[in-house]
């Protein structure tokens, strides 16, 4: 996974360097740009993540962003469909097909049914293990 994180870091740096700040909708701030493209904090701002979080991704740290963060990064870096797919593959979201979660159905015990029936006309609420009603 460490090699994969290094590839992710390199890909993010390359993608960031190819972005045009004016095209991304960022106002000119008058500062001299030491790097081509967007700054780390600008990518983080556009993606809606903290600058520290994005910096850790770009440093190749062992972080697995959520699909929503990956999508936001793809938009912020103006990646095309192939670039977004490659980003998802580097993170590990595209390489394996997601397994459907099979939830064990939780049933109400007969004693609870009796208790609810005894509360005739009174409001009651049952919550499951996962706080579902």
The first five atom37 places (N, CA, C, CB, O) and aatype in JSON, in Angstrom:
{
  "aatype": [20, 20, 20, 20, 20, 20, 20, 20, 20, 20, 20, 20, 20, 20, 20, 20, 20, 20, 20, 20, 20, 20, 20, 20, 20, 20, 20, 20, 20, 20, 20, 20, 20, 20, 20, 20, 20, 20, 20, 20, 20, 20, 20, 20, 20, 20, 20, 20, 20, 20, 20, 20, 20, 20, 20, 20, 20, 20, 20, 20, 20, 20, 20, 20, 20, 20, 20, 20, 20, 20, 20, 20, 20, 20, 20, 20, 20, 20, 20, 20, 20, 20, 20, 20, 20, 20, 20, 20, 20, 20, 20, 20, 20, 20, 20, 20, 20, 20, 20, 20, 20, 20, 20, 20, 20, 20, 20, 20, 20, 20, 20, 20, 20, 20, 20, 20, 20, 20, 20, 20, 20, 20, 20, 20, 20, 20, 20, 20, 20, 20, 20, 20, 20],
  "atom_mask": [
    [1, 1, 1, 1, 1],
    [1, 1, 1, 1, 1],
    [1, 1, 1, 1, 1],
    [1, 1, 1, 1, 1],
    [1, 1, 1, 1, 1],
    [1, 1, 1, 1, 1],
    [1, 1, 1, 1, 1],
    [1, 1, 1, 1, 1],
    [1, 1, 1, 1, 1],
    [1, 1, 1, 1, 1],
    [1, 1, 1, 1, 1],
    [1, 1, 1, 1, 1],
    [1, 1, 1, 1, 1],
    [1, 1, 1, 1, 1],
    [1, 1, 1, 1, 1],
    [1, 1, 1, 1, 1],
    [1, 1, 1, 1, 1],
    [1, 1, 1, 1, 1],
    [1, 1, 1, 1, 1],
    [1, 1, 1, 1, 1],
    [1, 1, 1, 1, 1],
    [1, 1, 1, 1, 1],
    [1, 1, 1, 1, 1],
    [1, 1, 1, 1, 1],
    [1, 1, 1, 1, 1],
    [1, 1, 1, 1, 1],
    [1, 1, 1, 1, 1],
    [1, 1, 1, 1, 1],
    [1, 1, 1, 1, 1],
    [1, 1, 1, 1, 1],
    [1, 1, 1, 1, 1],
    [1, 1, 1, 1, 1],
    [1, 1, 1, 1, 1],
    [1, 1, 1, 1, 1],
    [1, 1, 1, 1, 1],
    [1, 1, 1, 1, 1],
    [1, 1, 1, 1, 1],
    [1, 1, 1, 1, 1],
    [1, 1, 1, 1, 1],
    [1, 1, 1, 1, 1],
    [1, 1, 1, 1, 1],
    [1, 1, 1, 1, 1],
    [1, 1, 1, 1, 1],
    [1, 1, 1, 1, 1],
    [1, 1, 1, 1, 1],
    [1, 1, 1, 1, 1],
    [1, 1, 1, 1, 1],
    [1, 1, 1, 1, 1],
    [1, 1, 1, 1, 1],
    [1, 1, 1, 1, 1],
    [1, 1, 1, 1, 1],
    [1, 1, 1, 1, 1],
    [1, 1, 1, 1, 1],
    [1, 1, 1, 1, 1],
    [1, 1, 1, 1, 1],
    [1, 1, 1, 1, 1],
    [1, 1, 1, 1, 1],
    [1, 1, 1, 1, 1],
    [1, 1, 1, 1, 1],
    [1, 1, 1, 1, 1],
    [1, 1, 1, 1, 1],
    [1, 1, 1, 1, 1],
    [1, 1, 1, 1, 1],
    [1, 1, 1, 1, 1],
    [1, 1, 1, 1, 1],
    [1, 1, 1, 1, 1],
    [1, 1, 1, 1, 1],
    [1, 1, 1, 1, 1],
    [1, 1, 1, 1, 1],
    [1, 1, 1, 1, 1],
    [1, 1, 1, 1, 1],
    [1, 1, 1, 1, 1],
    [1, 1, 1, 1, 1],
    [1, 1, 1, 1, 1],
    [1, 1, 1, 1, 1],
    [1, 1, 1, 1, 1],
    [1, 1, 1, 1, 1],
    [1, 1, 1, 1, 1],
    [1, 1, 1, 1, 1],
    [1, 1, 1, 1, 1],
    [1, 1, 1, 1, 1],
    [1, 1, 1, 1, 1],
    [1, 1, 1, 1, 1],
    [1, 1, 1, 1, 1],
    [1, 1, 1, 1, 1],
    [1, 1, 1, 1, 1],
    [1, 1, 1, 1, 1],
    [1, 1, 1, 1, 1],
    [1, 1, 1, 1, 1],
    [1, 1, 1, 1, 1],
    [1, 1, 1, 1, 1],
    [1, 1, 1, 1, 1],
    [1, 1, 1, 1, 1],
    [1, 1, 1, 1, 1],
    [1, 1, 1, 1, 1],
    [1, 1, 1, 1, 1],
    [1, 1, 1, 1, 1],
    [1, 1, 1, 1, 1],
    [1, 1, 1, 1, 1],
    [1, 1, 1, 1, 1],
    [1, 1, 1, 1, 1],
    [1, 1, 1, 1, 1],
    [1, 1, 1, 1, 1],
    [1, 1, 1, 1, 1],
    [1, 1, 1, 1, 1],
    [1, 1, 1, 1, 1],
    [1, 1, 1, 1, 1],
    [1, 1, 1, 1, 1],
    [1, 1, 1, 1, 1],
    [1, 1, 1, 1, 1],
    [1, 1, 1, 1, 1],
    [1, 1, 1, 1, 1],
    [1, 1, 1, 1, 1],
    [1, 1, 1, 1, 1],
    [1, 1, 1, 1, 1],
    [1, 1, 1, 1, 1],
    [1, 1, 1, 1, 1],
    [1, 1, 1, 1, 1],
    [1, 1, 1, 1, 1],
    [1, 1, 1, 1, 1],
    [1, 1, 1, 1, 1],
    [1, 1, 1, 1, 1],
    [1, 1, 1, 1, 1],
    [1, 1, 1, 1, 1],
    [1, 1, 1, 1, 1],
    [1, 1, 1, 1, 1],
    [1, 1, 1, 1, 1],
    [1, 1, 1, 1, 1],
    [1, 1, 1, 1, 1],
    [1, 1, 1, 1, 1],
    [1, 1, 1, 1, 1],
    [1, 1, 1, 1, 1],
    [1, 1, 1, 1, 1]
  ],
  "atom_positions": [
    [[0.83, -1.2, 0.0], [0.0, 0.0, 0.0], [0.87, 1.26, 0.0], [-0.94, 0.0, 1.21], [0.45, 2.29, -0.53]],
    [[2.07, 1.2, 0.59], [2.91, 2.38, 0.64], [3.29, 2.84, -0.77], [4.16, 2.12, 1.46], [3.33, 4.04, -1.04]],
    [[3.58, 1.88, -1.68], [3.9, 2.23, -3.05], [2.71, 2.88, -3.73], [4.34, 1.01, -3.83], [2.85, 3.84, -4.49]],
    [[1.55, 2.35, -3.45], [0.33, 2.9, -4.02], [0.1, 4.33, -3.52], [-0.87, 2.02, -3.69], [-0.34, 5.18, -4.29]],
    [[0.39, 4.59, -2.25], [0.24, 5.94, -1.71], [1.23, 6.9, -2.36], [0.42, 5.94, -0.19], [0.91, 8.07, -2.57]],
    [[2.42, 6.42, -2.69], [3.4, 7.26, -3.37], [2.89, 7.61, -4.76], [4.78, 6.56, -3.45], [3.04, 8.74, -5.22]],
    [[2.3, 6.63, -5.45], [1.72, 6.9, -6.76], [0.58, 7.91, -6.65], [1.21, 5.61, -7.41], [0.45, 8.8, -7.5]],
    [[-0.23, 7.78, -5.62], [-1.32, 8.73, -5.39], [-0.76, 10.13, -5.16], [-2.18, 8.3, -4.18], [-1.26, 11.1, -5.73]],
    [[0.27, 10.24, -4.33], [0.87, 11.54, -4.04], [1.41, 12.17, -5.32], [2.01, 11.39, -2.99], [1.19, 13.36, -5.56]],
    [[2.11, 11.39, -6.14], [2.66, 11.92, -7.39], [1.54, 12.35, -8.33], [3.53, 10.86, -8.08], [1.64, 13.39, -8.98]],
    [[0.49, 11.56, -8.41], [-0.63, 11.9, -9.28], [-1.31, 13.2, -8.84], [-1.66, 10.76, -9.3], [-1.63, 14.05, -9.67]],
    [[-1.51, 13.36, -7.54], [-2.15, 14.58, -7.03], [-1.3, 15.81, -7.31], [-2.42, 14.45, -5.52], [-1.82, 16.86, -7.7]],
    [[0.02, 15.69, -7.11], [0.9, 16.82, -7.38], [0.88, 17.2, -8.86], [2.33, 16.5, -6.95], [0.84, 18.38, -9.2]],
    [[0.93, 16.19, -9.74], [0.89, 16.47, -11.19], [-0.43, 17.11, -11.58], [1.1, 15.19, -12.0], [-0.45, 18.08, -12.34]],
    [[-1.53, 16.59, -11.07], [-2.85, 17.13, -11.42], [-2.99, 18.55, -10.91], [-3.97, 16.24, -10.84], [-3.56, 19.41, -11.59]],
    [[-2.49, 18.81, -9.73], [-2.58, 20.16, -9.15], [-1.76, 21.15, -9.96], [-2.09, 20.15, -7.69], [-2.17, 22.29, -10.14]],
    [[-0.61, 20.72, -10.45], [0.26, 21.63, -11.22], [-0.33, 21.97, -12.58], [1.63, 21.01, -11.39], [0.06, 22.97, -13.18]],
    [[-1.26, 21.16, -13.07], [-1.84, 21.4, -14.39], [-3.12, 22.22, -14.33], [-2.12, 20.08, -15.06], [-3.7, 22.53, -15.38]],
    [[-3.57, 22.58, -13.16], [-4.81, 23.36, -13.02], [-4.51, 24.85, -13.14], [-5.49, 23.06, -11.67], [-3.48, 25.34, -12.69]],
    [[-5.44, 25.55, -13.76], [-5.33, 27.0, -13.9], [-6.17, 27.65, -12.8], [-5.8, 27.47, -15.32], [-7.38, 27.44, -12.75]],
    [[-5.54, 28.43, -11.93], [-6.29, 29.06, -10.82], [-7.43, 29.94, -11.31], [-5.35, 29.88, -9.97], [-8.5, 29.96, -10.69]],
    [[-7.23, 30.66, -12.4], [-8.29, 31.53, -12.91], [-9.46, 30.7, -13.43], [-7.75, 32.44, -14.04], [-10.61, 31.08, -13.25]],
    [[-9.16, 29.56, -14.06], [-10.22, 28.7, -14.58], [-10.99, 28.03, -13.45], [-9.63, 27.63, -15.51], [-12.17, 27.71, -13.59]],
    [[-10.32, 27.82, -12.32], [-10.96, 27.2, -11.15], [-11.86, 28.19, -10.41], [-9.9, 26.66, -10.19], [-12.58, 27.8, -9.49]],
    [[-11.83, 29.47, -10.83], [-12.69, 30.46, -10.19], [-12.07, 31.15, -9.0], [-13.96, 29.82, -9.77], [-12.77, 31.8, -8.22]],
    [[-10.76, 31.0, -8.85], [-10.09, 31.64, -7.71], [-9.67, 33.05, -8.1], [-8.86, 30.81, -7.25], [-9.13, 33.25, -9.19]],
    [[-9.9, 34.02, -7.24], [-9.51, 35.4, -7.55], [-7.99, 35.56, -7.48], [-10.2, 36.39, -6.59], [-7.32, 34.87, -6.72]],
    [[-7.48, 36.46, -8.29], [-6.05, 36.76, -8.24], [-5.76, 37.46, -6.91], [-5.6, 37.64, -9.46], [-6.42, 38.44, -6.56]],
    [[-4.78, 36.95, -6.19], [-4.48, 37.55, -4.88], [-3.21, 38.39, -4.89], [-4.34, 36.46, -3.83], [-2.82, 38.94, -3.86]],
    [[-2.56, 38.49, -6.03], [-1.38, 39.35, -6.13], [-0.09, 38.71, -5.66], [-1.61, 40.58, -5.37], [0.98, 39.29, -5.83]],
    [[-0.17, 37.52, -5.07], [1.05, 36.85, -4.61], [1.74, 36.18, -5.8], [0.73, 35.81, -3.51], [1.09, 35.75, -6.75]],
    [[3.05, 36.1, -5.72], [3.81, 35.41, -6.75], [3.65, 33.91, -6.52], [5.32, 35.84, -6.73], [3.81, 33.42, -5.4]],
    [[3.34, 33.2, -7.58], [3.18, 31.75, -7.47], [4.53, 31.08, -7.62], [2.19, 31.2, -8.52], [5.21, 31.22, -8.63]],
    [[4.9, 30.33, -6.58], [6.18, 29.61, -6.62], [6.04, 28.26, -7.31], [6.73, 29.42, -5.22], [7.03, 27.66, -7.71]],
    [[4.82, 27.79, -7.43], [4.57, 26.5, -8.09], [3.55, 26.73, -9.2], [4.05, 25.43, -7.07], [2.67, 27.58, -9.08]],
    [[3.66, 25.97, -10.28], [2.65, 26.09, -11.32], [1.33, 25.49, -10.86], [3.12, 25.42, -12.62], [1.32, 24.54, -10.07]],
    [[0.25, 26.03, -11.34], [-1.06, 25.48, -10.99], [-1.57, 25.98, -9.66], [-1.0, 24.0, -10.98], [-1.28, 27.09, -9.23]],
    [[-2.35, 25.12, -9.02], [-2.98, 25.47, -7.75], [-2.05, 25.18, -6.57], [-4.29, 24.7, -7.58], [-1.2, 24.29, -6.63]],
    [[-2.24, 25.94, -5.51], [-1.56, 25.64, -4.25], [-2.35, 24.57, -3.51], [-1.42, 26.93, -3.36], [-3.52, 24.33, -3.81]],
    [[-1.7, 23.91, -2.56], [-2.38, 22.88, -1.78], [-3.64, 23.42, -1.1], [-1.43, 22.3, -0.73], [-4.69, 22.79, -1.12]],
    [[-3.5, 24.61, -0.48], [-4.66, 25.15, 0.24], [-5.81, 25.49, -0.7], [-4.25, 26.4, 1.02], [-6.97, 25.45, -0.3]],
    [[-5.49, 25.81, -1.96], [-6.55, 26.11, -2.93], [-7.29, 24.83, -3.32], [-5.96, 26.79, -4.17], [-8.51, 24.84, -3.45]],
    [[-6.55, 23.75, -3.53], [-7.2, 22.46, -3.84], [-8.08, 22.05, -2.66], [-6.14, 21.36, -4.15], [-9.21, 21.61, -2.85]],
    [[-7.56, 22.17, -1.46], [-8.32, 21.81, -0.26], [-9.59, 22.64, -0.17], [-7.47, 22.0, 1.0], [-10.66, 22.1, 0.13]],
    [[-9.48, 23.93, -0.42], [-10.65, 24.82, -0.37], [-11.69, 24.41, -1.4], [-10.22, 26.28, -0.61], [-12.88, 24.31, -1.09]],
    [[-11.24, 24.16, -2.63], [-12.17, 23.77, -3.7], [-12.81, 22.4, -3.44], [-11.44, 23.74, -5.03], [-13.96, 22.17, -3.83]],
    [[-12.08, 21.52, -2.78], [-12.6, 20.17, -2.5], [-13.39, 20.1, -1.2], [-11.45, 19.18, -2.44], [-14.09, 19.12, -0.96]],
    [[-13.29, 21.14, -0.37], [-14.03, 21.14, 0.89], [-13.41, 20.28, 1.96], [-15.41, 20.68, 0.65], [-14.11, 19.74, 2.81]],
    [[-12.08, 20.14, 1.91], [-11.37, 19.4, 2.96], [-10.35, 20.33, 3.59], [-10.67, 18.11, 2.37], [-10.08, 21.41, 3.06]],
    [[-9.79, 19.93, 4.7], [-8.79, 20.78, 5.35], [-7.48, 20.73, 4.56], [-8.56, 20.34, 6.83], [-7.19, 19.75, 3.88]],
    [[-6.71, 21.79, 4.67], [-5.42, 21.84, 4.0], [-4.51, 20.75, 4.54], [-4.77, 23.22, 4.18], [-3.75, 20.15, 3.78]],
    [[-4.57, 20.5, 5.83], [-3.75, 19.46, 6.44], [-4.11, 18.08, 5.88], [-3.93, 19.47, 7.96], [-3.22, 17.28, 5.6]],
    [[-5.4, 17.81, 5.72], [-5.83, 16.51, 5.19], [-5.32, 16.33, 3.76], [-7.38, 16.4, 5.22], [-4.77, 15.28, 3.42]],
    [[-5.49, 17.37, 2.93], [-5.02, 17.26, 1.55], [-3.5, 17.11, 1.52], [-5.46, 18.49, 0.73], [-2.97, 16.33, 0.73]],
    [[-2.79, 17.85, 2.36], [-1.33, 17.76, 2.39], [-0.89, 16.34, 2.76], [-0.74, 18.78, 3.4], [0.07, 15.81, 2.19]],
    [[-1.58, 15.73, 3.71], [-1.23, 14.35, 4.09], [-1.47, 13.38, 2.94], [-2.05, 13.91, 5.31], [-0.69, 12.45, 2.75]],
    [[-2.54, 13.6, 2.17], [-2.77, 12.76, 0.98], [-1.62, 12.93, -0.01], [-4.11, 13.13, 0.3], [-1.1, 11.95, -0.55]],
    [[-1.24, 14.18, -0.23], [-0.2, 14.47, -1.21], [1.18, 14.03, -0.73], [-0.18, 15.95, -1.54], [2.09, 13.88, -1.54]],
    [[1.35, 13.82, 0.55], [2.61, 13.33, 1.1], [2.69, 11.8, 1.05], [2.79, 13.82, 2.54], [3.72, 11.21, 1.4]],
    [[1.6, 11.16, 0.63], [1.61, 9.71, 0.52], [1.32, 8.99, 1.82], [2.92, 9.26, 0.01], [1.65, 7.81, 1.97]],
    [[0.72, 9.69, 2.77], [0.39, 9.04, 4.06], [-0.71, 8.01, 3.84], [-0.05, 10.09, 5.11], [-1.44, 8.06, 2.85]],
    [[-0.82, 7.1, 4.76], [-1.82, 6.03, 4.66], [-3.2, 6.53, 5.08], [-1.41, 4.82, 5.54], [-3.64, 6.35, 6.22]],
    [[-3.86, 7.17, 4.14], [-5.2, 7.69, 4.36], [-6.08, 7.13, 3.25], [-5.23, 9.28, 4.36], [-5.67, 7.06, 2.1]],
    [[-7.29, 6.73, 3.61], [-8.24, 6.26, 2.61], [-9.45, 7.2, 2.63], [-8.66, 4.77, 2.86], [-10.33, 7.06, 3.48]],
    [[-9.49, 8.14, 1.7], [-10.61, 9.09, 1.68], [-11.91, 8.41, 1.26], [-10.31, 10.25, 0.73], [-11.9, 7.38, 0.58]],
    [[-13.0, 8.99, 1.67], [-14.31, 8.47, 1.3], [-14.58, 8.73, -0.17], [-15.42, 9.09, 2.18], [-13.92, 9.58, -0.77]],
    [[-15.54, 8.02, -0.77], [-15.89, 8.28, -2.17], [-16.32, 9.72, -2.41], [-17.0, 7.35, -2.6], [-16.07, 10.26, -3.48]],
    [[-16.96, 10.36, -1.42], [-17.37, 11.76, -1.58], [-16.15, 12.67, -1.66], [-18.28, 12.18, -0.4], [-16.15, 13.62, -2.44]],
    [[-15.12, 12.4, -0.87], [-13.9, 13.21, -0.91], [-13.18, 12.98, -2.24], [-12.97, 12.86, 0.28], [-12.66, 13.93, -2.83]],
    [[-13.14, 11.74, -2.71], [-12.5, 11.45, -3.99], [-13.21, 12.2, -5.12], [-12.51, 9.92, -4.27], [-12.56, 12.76, -6.0]],
    [[-14.54, 12.21, -5.08], [-15.31, 12.94, -6.08], [-15.02, 14.44, -6.01], [-16.81, 12.68, -5.9], [-14.87, 15.1, -7.04]],
    [[-14.95, 14.99, -4.8], [-14.67, 16.41, -4.61], [-13.26, 16.75, -5.11], [-14.81, 16.8, -3.14], [-13.06, 17.8, -5.71]],
    [[-12.3, 15.88, -4.87], [-10.94, 16.11, -5.37], [-10.91, 16.08, -6.89], [-9.97, 15.07, -4.8], [-10.23, 16.89, -7.52]],
    [[-11.66, 15.15, -7.48], [-11.74, 15.09, -8.94], [-12.29, 16.37, -9.53], [-12.59, 13.92, -9.37], [-11.8, 16.85, -10.56]],
    [[-13.32, 16.93, -8.88], [-13.89, 18.2, -9.36], [-12.9, 19.35, -9.16], [-15.2, 18.51, -8.62], [-12.72, 20.17, -10.05]],
    [[-12.27, 19.4, -7.99], [-11.34, 20.49, -7.68], [-10.15, 20.49, -8.63], [-10.85, 20.38, -6.22], [-9.66, 21.55, -9.03]],
    [[-9.67, 19.3, -8.99], [-8.52, 19.18, -9.87], [-8.92, 19.14, -11.35], [-7.73, 17.93, -9.52], [-8.08, 18.98, -12.23]],
    [[-10.22, 19.29, -11.61], [-10.76, 19.32, -12.97], [-10.35, 18.09, -13.77], [-10.31, 20.58, -13.69], [-9.95, 18.2, -14.93]],
    [[-10.45, 16.92, -13.14], [-10.07, 15.68, -13.8], [-11.18, 15.24, -14.75], [-9.77, 14.58, -12.77], [-12.36, 15.41, -14.47]],
    [[-10.77, 14.66, -15.88], [-11.76, 14.08, -16.78], [-12.15, 12.7, -16.25], [-11.2, 13.99, -18.25], [-11.68, 12.29, -15.19]],
    [[-13.0, 12.0, -16.97], [-13.5, 10.7, -16.49], [-12.35, 9.71, -16.28], [-14.51, 10.12, -17.48], [-12.35, 8.97, -15.29]],
    [[-11.39, 9.7, -17.2], [-10.25, 8.78, -17.05], [-9.41, 9.15, -15.83], [-9.38, 8.8, -18.33], [-8.95, 8.27, -15.11]],
    [[-9.21, 10.45, -15.6], [-8.44, 10.89, -14.44], [-9.14, 10.54, -13.14], [-8.21, 12.38, -14.51], [-8.5, 10.14, -12.17]],
    [[-10.46, 10.69, -13.11], [-11.22, 10.34, -11.9], [-11.16, 8.84, -11.64], [-12.69, 10.79, -12.02], [-11.04, 8.41, -10.5]],
    [[-11.26, 8.05, -12.71], [-11.18, 6.6, -12.56], [-9.79, 6.2, -12.05], [-11.49, 5.88, -13.89], [-9.67, 5.32, -11.2]],
    [[-8.75, 6.85, -12.58], [-7.39, 6.55, -12.13], [-7.21, 6.94, -10.66], [-6.36, 7.28, -13.01], [-6.58, 6.21, -9.9]],
    [[-7.75, 8.09, -10.28], [-7.68, 8.52, -8.88], [-8.37, 7.5, -7.98], [-8.32, 9.92, -8.71], [-7.84, 7.13, -6.93]],
    [[-9.55, 7.05, -8.38], [-10.27, 6.04, -7.58], [-9.48, 4.75, -7.49], [-11.65, 5.77, -8.19], [-9.46, 4.11, -6.44]],
    [[-8.83, 4.35, -8.6], [-8.02, 3.13, -8.57], [-6.81, 3.28, -7.64], [-7.54, 2.79, -9.99], [-6.49, 2.36, -6.89]],
    [[-6.17, 4.44, -7.68], [-5.02, 4.66, -6.81], [-5.41, 4.61, -5.33], [-4.36, 5.98, -7.13], [-4.64, 4.15, -4.49]],
    [[-6.59, 5.1, -5.04], [-7.05, 5.11, -3.65], [-7.56, 3.74, -3.23], [-8.15, 6.16, -3.46], [-7.57, 3.41, -2.04]],
    [[-7.99, 2.96, -4.2], [-8.47, 1.62, -3.9], [-9.97, 1.49, -4.0], [-8.03, 1.22, -2.55], [-10.53, 0.48, -3.59]],
    [[-10.63, 2.51, -4.53], [-12.08, 2.46, -4.64], [-12.53, 1.82, -5.94], [-12.66, 3.84, -4.53], [-13.63, 1.27, -6.01]],
    [[-11.7, 1.87, -6.97], [-12.12, 1.37, -8.27], [-11.62, -0.02, -8.57], [-11.67, 2.29, -9.34], [-12.15, -0.68, -9.47]],
    [[-10.61, -0.5, -7.84], [-10.0, -1.78, -8.19], [-10.86, -2.97, -7.78], [-8.65, -1.88, -7.54], [-10.89, -3.98, -8.5]],
    [[-11.52, -2.88, -6.69], [-12.35, -4.0, -6.23], [-13.81, -3.58, -6.27], [-11.95, -4.44, -4.8], [-14.17, -2.48, -5.86]],
    [[-14.63, -4.48, -6.77], [-16.05, -4.15, -6.78], [-16.57, -4.19, -5.35], [-16.85, -5.13, -7.69], [-16.27, -5.11, -4.6]],
    [[-17.35, -3.18, -4.98], [-17.82, -3.14, -3.6], [-18.74, -4.32, -3.31], [-18.56, -1.82, -3.33], [-19.63, -4.65, -4.09]],
    [[-18.51, -4.93, -2.17], [-19.36, -6.05, -1.76], [-20.63, -5.51, -1.16], [-18.63, -6.97, -0.76], [-20.6, -4.62, -0.31]],
    [[-21.75, -6.04, -1.6], [-23.0, -5.58, -0.99], [-23.06, -6.02, 0.47], [-24.23, -6.13, -1.76], [-22.73, -7.15, 0.81]],
    [[-23.48, -5.12, 1.31], [-23.61, -5.44, 2.73], [-24.86, -6.26, 2.94], [-23.64, -4.16, 3.61], [-25.96, -5.87, 2.53]],
    [[-24.69, -7.38, 3.57], [-25.85, -8.19, 3.91], [-26.11, -7.98, 5.39], [-25.64, -9.71, 3.57], [-25.33, -8.41, 6.24]],
    [[-27.19, -7.32, 5.66], [-27.55, -7.05, 7.05], [-28.45, -8.16, 7.55], [-28.25, -5.68, 7.19], [-29.41, -8.57, 6.89]],
    [[-28.12, -8.62, 8.72], [-28.98, -9.6, 9.35], [-30.23, -8.86, 9.82], [-28.26, -10.34, 10.55], [-30.15, -7.84, 10.5]],
    [[-31.37, -9.37, 9.43], [-32.63, -8.73, 9.8], [-32.85, -8.91, 11.28], [-33.82, -9.32, 8.99], [-32.78, -10.02, 11.81]],
    [[-33.12, -7.82, 11.95], [-33.35, -7.87, 13.39], [-34.85, -7.95, 13.63], [-32.74, -6.62, 14.1], [-35.62, -7.14, 13.11]],
    [[-35.25, -8.92, 14.39], [-36.67, -9.14, 14.67], [-37.01, -8.7, 16.08], [-37.04, -10.62, 14.47], [-36.17, -8.75, 16.98]],
    [[-38.24, -8.28, 16.26], [-38.73, -7.9, 17.59], [-39.08, -9.18, 18.34], [-39.97, -6.93, 17.51], [-39.77, -10.06, 17.81]],
    [[-38.6, -9.26, 19.58], [-38.87, -10.45, 20.39], [-40.36, -10.51, 20.76], [-38.0, -10.46, 21.67], [-41.0, -9.47, 20.89]],
    [[-40.9, -11.7, 20.93], [-42.32, -11.84, 21.27], [-42.71, -11.1, 22.55], [-42.67, -13.29, 21.41], [-43.81, -10.56, 22.63]],
    [[-41.83, -11.06, 23.53], [-42.14, -10.36, 24.78], [-42.31, -8.86, 24.55], [-41.04, -10.61, 25.81], [-43.16, -8.24, 25.19]],
    [[-41.53, -8.29, 23.65], [-41.68, -6.88, 23.33], [-42.98, -6.62, 22.59], [-40.49, -6.41, 22.5], [-43.62, -5.58, 22.79]],
    [[-43.36, -7.56, 21.74], [-44.66, -7.42, 21.06], [-45.79, -7.37, 22.09], [-44.88, -8.59, 20.07], [-46.71, -6.56, 21.97]],
    [[-45.71, -8.24, 23.09], [-46.74, -8.26, 24.14], [-46.75, -6.94, 24.91], [-46.5, -9.44, 25.1], [-47.81, -6.41, 25.23]],
    [[-45.56, -6.42, 25.22], [-45.46, -5.16, 25.94], [-46.08, -4.03, 25.13], [-44.0, -4.85, 26.28], [-46.81, -3.2, 25.68]],
    [[-45.79, -3.98, 23.85], [-46.37, -2.93, 23.0], [-47.89, -3.05, 22.93], [-45.78, -3.01, 21.58], [-48.6, -2.05, 22.95]],
    [[-48.38, -4.28, 22.84], [-49.83, -4.48, 22.82], [-50.47, -4.04, 24.14], [-50.17, -5.96, 22.56], [-51.59, -3.53, 24.15]],
    [[-49.75, -4.22, 25.25], [-50.28, -3.83, 26.56], [-50.31, -2.31, 26.72], [-49.44, -4.46, 27.67], [-51.06, -1.8, 27.55]],
    [[-49.52, -1.59, 25.95], [-49.47, -0.13, 26.02], [-50.54, 0.47, 25.1], [-48.06, 0.39, 25.64], [-50.3, 1.48, 24.44]],
    [[-51.66, -0.13, 25.06], [-52.74, 0.26, 24.15], [-53.0, 1.77, 24.2], [-54.03, -0.5, 24.5], [-53.39, 2.31, 25.24]],
    [[-52.77, 2.43, 23.08], [-53.05, 3.85, 22.98], [-51.91, 4.75, 23.42], [-54.24, 4.17, 23.78], [-51.99, 5.97, 23.26]],
    [[-50.85, 4.18, 23.97], [-49.71, 4.98, 24.42], [-48.64, 4.98, 23.32], [-49.12, 4.43, 25.77], [-48.42, 3.96, 22.67]],
    [[-47.98, 6.11, 23.11], [-46.92, 6.13, 22.1], [-45.73, 5.3, 22.54], [-46.49, 7.57, 21.82], [-45.37, 5.28, 23.72]],
    [[-45.11, 4.62, 21.58], [-43.94, 3.8, 21.87], [-43.05, 3.77, 20.64], [-44.34, 2.36, 22.3], [-43.52, 3.94, 19.51]],
    [[-41.78, 3.55, 20.87], [-40.8, 3.52, 19.8], [-39.79, 2.44, 20.11], [-40.11, 4.91, 19.62], [-39.27, 2.38, 21.23]],
    [[-39.51, 1.59, 19.13], [-38.48, 0.57, 19.3], [-37.31, 0.91, 18.4], [-39.04, -0.85, 18.97], [-37.48, 1.22, 17.22]],
    [[-36.12, 0.85, 18.96], [-34.91, 1.09, 18.19], [-34.09, -0.18, 18.12], [-34.09, 2.24, 18.79], [-33.95, -0.89, 19.11]],
    [[-33.55, -0.44, 16.94], [-32.71, -1.63, 16.76], [-31.27, -1.37, 17.15], [-32.77, -2.09, 15.32], [-30.94, -0.3, 17.66]],
    [[-30.42, -2.36, 16.91], [-29.0, -2.26, 17.25], [-28.34, -1.06, 16.59], [-28.28, -3.52, 16.84], [-27.48, -0.41, 17.18]],
    [[-28.75, -0.77, 15.36], [-28.15, 0.33, 14.6], [-29.0, 1.59, 14.66], [-27.95, -0.08, 13.15], [-28.93, 2.44, 13.78]],
    [[-29.79, 1.69, 15.69], [-30.66, 2.84, 15.93], [-31.71, 3.04, 14.84], [-29.82, 4.09, 16.05], [-32.19, 4.16, 14.63]],
    [[-32.06, 1.96, 14.13], [-33.15, 2.06, 13.16], [-34.47, 1.82, 13.88], [-32.96, 1.04, 11.99], [-34.53, 1.07, 14.86]],
    [[-35.53, 2.47, 13.4], [-36.84, 2.41, 14.05], [-37.55, 1.14, 13.65], [-37.7, 3.63, 13.69], [-38.67, 0.9, 14.09]]
  ]
}
